[in-house]
Structure formats: structure tokens, C-alpha cells
Amino acid sequence: MCRNIKPLFNFDPVVTDEEIRAASLQFVRKISGFTEPSKANEEAFELAVNEVSLIARKLMESLVTNAEPRNREVEMERARARNAKRFGTGEA
């Protein structure tokens, strides 16, 4: 499940709120053990996702680097090539 959490820092274009929320949701799912919480836990689950999102946004805004921003499309192509090599899908 955590493999779905992608690096979000130093990309062009910058990270969106939707990407931060998706990563936060994956994190909360992982540590809670719930893909979907029960009705009894739904409020706590959503609160956790919202709070993790806020903290992640704050982190993204406070990080600094001298490196050039990475291109999302180039990084996705590199990931596809690594996966093709690793899993032998023949798409390299």
C-alpha cells in the first residue's frame, strides 16, 4: 500500500492539494489498517486524513532545494522502464 505514496517535493508543476490528499489517504489507510473505515471510525479517519494533508502541505511549503525541479512525465517514464525491467512486462 505504501508503494502508492509518491515523492511530492521539487516537481514542476508543483504538487497539488489533490496529490497531497491522495498521499495522506494512503498513509492513514496504511497505519490504520483500513481501506475504508467503518461508520463508527469514519469521522476519526477523515479527521486524520485532513490533518495529515495540512501537515504535508506545510512540509512541502517549507522545504528548500537548489536542485532543478523534476519533470513529472520524465519521472513517470523512468518508473515505467524500471517496472518493465523488474517485472518483465516487455514495455521497456
N, C-alpha and C positions, 0 to 999 in steps of 0.2 A: 504494500500500500504506500509506503513512504517513497518508493521509486517515482511516484507520480508527482512528488513535490519537486519542482524545477527551480534552479537558481533564478533569482529575480533581479539581482543587482547588476548595474552597469550594462544595460541594454539600450539600444536605440531602435524603436522608440522606448521611452521609459515605461516601467511597469504600470499596469492599470489597476484600479481598485478591484476589478473582477478577477484578475490574476492573483492578487493578494488574498482575496476571499477564497478562491479555489484552493490555494496552498494552505490557508488556515483551516479550511474544512477538512482537508486530507490529514492535517496534523491532529485535529481534535478527534477525527474518526480513529486514527491510529492509537492515540493514548487512551481513548475511552473504550475501544473495542467495539464500538457501534458503527455500522454503516448508516443505519437510520435509527435514531433513538426512539424509545417507546414514548407514548403520550406523557407518562409520568416524568420522563427525563428530557423532553423536548425543549422546555424553557431553559434549563441549565445548559444543554448542548448548544443552543443558538446563542446564548449569552457568551459562552466560551469562544465560539467561532467569531463573534463580533469583537470581543476583547483581544483575541489573538490577532485579528485583522488590524485593529488600531495600533497595536504594538509593532506589528510587522511594518506597517506604513511609516511609523515613527522611525524605525530602524532604517528603512530604505532612504528616508529623507536625511538621516544623519550620517550615513556612510559617505566616505570620500575616497577617491582614487585618482591617480594620474594616468591610468591606462585608458586607451581609446575604448569607447563603448563597443560592445559586441553586437553583431548583426543577428537578429533572430532567425532569419531564413538560413543564413550560413550555419549557425549552430544547430538548427533542426536537420539540415542536410548531413552534417558531421555525425549527429546522433543516429540518423538512419543508416549511414555507412557502417558505424560501429555495430549497430544491431544486426545488420545483414551479415557482417563478418562473424559476429558472436553466435548468432542463431542459424546461420546458413540459409537465409531466405533467398539468396541469389539476387538481391536488389542493390548490390554494391556498385 
